[in-house]
Amino acid sequence: MTIYDKYVVVVIKEGINITPEHNMILVNVTDKYFANKPFVYITHRVNSYSVDPKIYFETAKIENLKGFAVVSENHQAKVNAQIEKLFFNKPFEIFSSLEQAFKWAVALVN
């Protein structure tokens, strides 16, 4: 996890299954680094892992989280992200490059 001023970039290890329990890690980071400050979560999907879509119901409860971005060049990862997007009620975009996601994130929180 790399923390920037307006967003956080996360790279998940290969083979992990992300579940709602993992959300506490994000809550702890946001409480510490983004207290009362808007931010965007950017996941850089360079590894293959699974996501339980129920996590998005919990993630969406983070009030200062303004959006969620998936960055991947992998077609299957993008297809999976399209499904995940259905479970998240805040802005959720899919990008092919980090630069695109950074620009979107900055525009979203400004």
C-alpha positions as a Markdown table, in Angstrom:
| # | Residue | x | y | z |
|---|---|---|---|---|
| 1 | Met | 0.0 | 0.0 | 0.0 |
| 2 | Thr | 1.3 | 3.4 | -1.0 |
| 3 | Ile | -0.3 | 6.4 | 0.4 |
| 4 | Tyr | -0.5 | 9.7 | -1.5 |
| 5 | Asp | -2.2 | 13.0 | -0.7 |
| 6 | Lys | -5.4 | 12.3 | -2.5 |
| 7 | Tyr | -5.4 | 8.5 | -3.0 |
| 8 | Val | -4.0 | 5.2 | -1.9 |
| 9 | Val | -2.6 | 2.6 | -4.3 |
| 10 | Val | -2.8 | -1.0 | -3.3 |
| 11 | Val | -1.1 | -4.1 | -4.9 |
| 12 | Ile | -2.5 | -7.3 | -3.5 |
| 13 | Lys | -0.3 | -10.4 | -3.3 |
| 14 | Glu | -0.8 | -13.3 | -5.8 |
| 15 | Gly | -3.5 | -15.8 | -4.8 |
| 16 | Ile | -5.1 | -13.8 | -1.9 |
| 17 | Asn | -8.9 | -14.0 | -1.4 |
| 18 | Ile | -10.1 | -10.5 | -0.4 |
| 19 | Thr | -13.0 | -10.8 | 2.0 |
| 20 | Pro | -15.0 | -8.2 | 4.1 |
| 21 | Glu | -12.7 | -8.9 | 7.0 |
| 22 | His | -9.9 | -7.2 | 5.0 |
| 23 | Asn | -11.8 | -4.0 | 5.1 |
| 24 | Met | -10.5 | -3.2 | 8.6 |
| 25 | Ile | -7.0 | -2.7 | 7.2 |
| 26 | Leu | -8.4 | 0.0 | 4.9 |
| 27 | Val | -10.5 | 1.6 | 7.7 |
| 28 | Asn | -7.3 | 1.8 | 9.9 |
| 29 | Val | -5.4 | 3.5 | 7.1 |
| 30 | Thr | -8.1 | 5.9 | 6.4 |
| 31 | Asp | -8.5 | 6.8 | 10.0 |
| 32 | Lys | -4.8 | 7.5 | 10.3 |
| 33 | Tyr | -3.9 | 9.2 | 7.0 |
| 34 | Phe | -7.2 | 10.5 | 5.6 |
| 35 | Ala | -9.1 | 11.6 | 8.7 |
| 36 | Asn | -11.9 | 14.0 | 7.5 |
| 37 | Lys | -10.1 | 14.2 | 4.1 |
| 38 | Pro | -11.5 | 12.8 | 0.8 |
| 39 | Phe | -9.5 | 10.2 | -1.0 |
| 40 | Val | -9.8 | 7.5 | -3.7 |
| 41 | Tyr | -8.8 | 3.8 | -3.4 |
| 42 | Ile | -6.8 | 2.6 | -6.4 |
| 43 | Thr | -6.1 | -1.1 | -6.8 |
| 44 | His | -3.3 | -1.9 | -9.2 |
| 45 | Arg | -4.0 | -5.5 | -10.3 |
| 46 | Val | -0.7 | -6.8 | -11.3 |
| 47 | Asn | -1.3 | -10.1 | -9.6 |
| 48 | Ser | -4.1 | -12.6 | -9.8 |
| 49 | Tyr | -6.4 | -12.8 | -6.7 |
| 50 | Ser | -10.0 | -13.1 | -5.9 |
| 51 | Val | -12.4 | -10.5 | -4.4 |
| 52 | Asp | -15.6 | -11.3 | -2.5 |
| 53 | Pro | -17.9 | -8.6 | -3.9 |
| 54 | Lys | -19.6 | -8.3 | -0.5 |
| 55 | Ile | -16.5 | -6.3 | 0.6 |
| 56 | Tyr | -17.8 | -3.4 | -1.4 |
| 57 | Phe | -20.9 | -3.0 | 0.9 |
| 58 | Glu | -18.5 | -2.4 | 3.8 |
| 59 | Thr | -16.0 | -0.3 | 1.8 |
| 60 | Ala | -18.8 | 2.0 | 0.6 |
| 61 | Lys | -19.5 | 2.9 | 4.3 |
| 62 | Ile | -16.2 | 4.8 | 4.5 |
| 63 | Glu | -17.6 | 8.3 | 4.3 |
| 64 | Asn | -14.5 | 10.1 | 3.0 |
| 65 | Leu | -13.9 | 7.4 | 0.3 |
| 66 | Lys | -15.0 | 9.2 | -2.8 |
| 67 | Gly | -14.2 | 6.6 | -5.4 |
| 68 | Phe | -12.6 | 3.3 | -6.3 |
| 69 | Ala | -10.4 | 2.6 | -9.3 |
| 70 | Val | -9.1 | -0.7 | -10.8 |
| 71 | Val | -6.0 | -0.5 | -12.9 |
| 72 | Ser | -5.1 | -3.5 | -15.0 |
| 73 | Glu | -4.0 | -4.4 | -18.5 |
| 74 | Asn | -5.5 | -7.9 | -18.1 |
| 75 | His | -8.8 | -8.5 | -19.9 |
| 76 | Gln | -10.1 | -10.9 | -17.3 |
| 77 | Ala | -9.3 | -8.6 | -14.4 |
| 78 | Lys | -11.3 | -5.9 | -16.2 |
| 79 | Val | -14.2 | -8.2 | -16.7 |
| 80 | Asn | -14.2 | -9.1 | -13.0 |
| 81 | Ala | -14.0 | -5.5 | -12.1 |
| 82 | Gln | -17.2 | -4.8 | -14.2 |
| 83 | Ile | -19.0 | -7.3 | -12.0 |
| 84 | Glu | -17.5 | -5.9 | -8.8 |
| 85 | Lys | -18.7 | -2.4 | -9.8 |
| 86 | Leu | -22.3 | -3.6 | -9.4 |
| 87 | Phe | -21.8 | -4.0 | -5.7 |
| 88 | Phe | -20.3 | -0.5 | -5.1 |
| 89 | Asn | -22.6 | 2.6 | -4.8 |
| 90 | Lys | -19.9 | 5.2 | -5.3 |
| 91 | Pro | -17.9 | 6.2 | -8.4 |
| 92 | Phe | -16.0 | 3.1 | -9.7 |
| 93 | Glu | -13.8 | 3.2 | -12.8 |
| 94 | Ile | -11.6 | 0.8 | -14.6 |
| 95 | Phe | -8.3 | 2.0 | -16.2 |
| 96 | Ser | -5.4 | 0.5 | -18.2 |
| 97 | Ser | -2.8 | 2.8 | -16.6 |
| 98 | Leu | -2.0 | 4.3 | -13.2 |
| 99 | Glu | -1.7 | 7.7 | -14.8 |
| 100 | Gln | -5.3 | 7.6 | -15.9 |
| 101 | Ala | -6.4 | 6.5 | -12.5 |
| 102 | Phe | -4.4 | 9.3 | -10.8 |
| 103 | Lys | -5.9 | 12.0 | -12.9 |
| 104 | Trp | -9.4 | 10.7 | -12.3 |
| 105 | Ala | -8.8 | 10.4 | -8.5 |
| 106 | Val | -7.5 | 14.0 | -8.3 |
| 107 | Ala | -10.5 | 15.3 | -10.3 |
| 108 | Leu | -12.9 | 13.4 | -8.1 |
| 109 | Val | -11.6 | 14.7 | -4.7 |
| 110 | Asn | -11.1 | 18.3 | -5.8 |
